Amino acid sequence: MAVARPAARVICLDGSGRVLLLRWHDPVDDRTFWEPPGGGLDPGETALDAARRELREETGLPGEAVLDVWVPVRRDFRWLGVRYVTTEPFYLARFDGTPDVLPAALTAQESGAYAGHGWHRPDDLPEPVEPPDLEVVLRSLIQPEGS
């Protein structure tokens, strides 16, 4: 059975155009993967507010950097034995230079699964990455149609 949990993610770009990805290890499926910061919405929270909160919690970066610019991304993935099928907004945040990343408020579950981070060129993303079509998502978010 698939779960449709409301969530939001953030594509962070540094001054060189590299994207921030967090590395996670799922102990249930024994799988390690890369993914943009983000997570589930709290009750009564908007997707933008969740994206800003999750960015602060998972990276220590300022939530105010998240712009109200996003694209919908269809997701189908497993985490801790649960299959999630949903559409998540992926928001954009831009930074001058390359800011330091230091998780500020990971849950106990996240702390046990967090395996680091990295800034990656969009044309040289690590594997496996979630979502698998992240390069397409990046292009559509950075260069929206009609621009």
Residue, then its C-alpha position, 0 to 999 in steps of 0.5 A: m500500500a502506498v502513502a501520499r504524505p504531503a511534503a516539500r523539498v528545496i533545490c539549493l544552488d550555490g554561487s557556482g550553480r551547484v546543487l545541495l544534496l543530502r545523503w541518507h541511509d535507509p536501514v530498512d532497505d539497506r539503501t543509501f541515496w542522495e536527495p534535496p533537503g525537505g520533508g513532510l508538512d506539519p498540520g496547518e503548515t503551507a508547503l512553502d513554510a514546510a520547505r523553509r522549516e525543513l531547510r533550517e532543520e536539515t541544513g542550518l541554512p536560513g529558511e528565508a532563502v527559499l523563494d516562492v518559486w516551485v515546480p510539482v514533482r511526481r514521487d514514487f519512493r520507499w523510506l523505512g519500509v513505506r512506499y510513498v506515491t505523491t506529488e511534491p513541490f520543489y522550491l528554489a533557494r539561491f546562495d552567494g558562495t557556498p554556505d556551510v551546511l550543518p544540520a540544526a534540528l534532525t529528528a532521532q530517526e533522521s540523525g541515524a540516517y543522515a550520511g552527509h551532504g555535498w554540492h554537485r554540478p547539475d550535469d554530474l549528480p551522484e547516484p542514486v539520486e531521488p527523484p531519479d529525474l532530478e536533472v530534469v527537475l533542476r532544468s525546469l525549475i532553474q529555466p522555467e518554460g517561456s524564459 
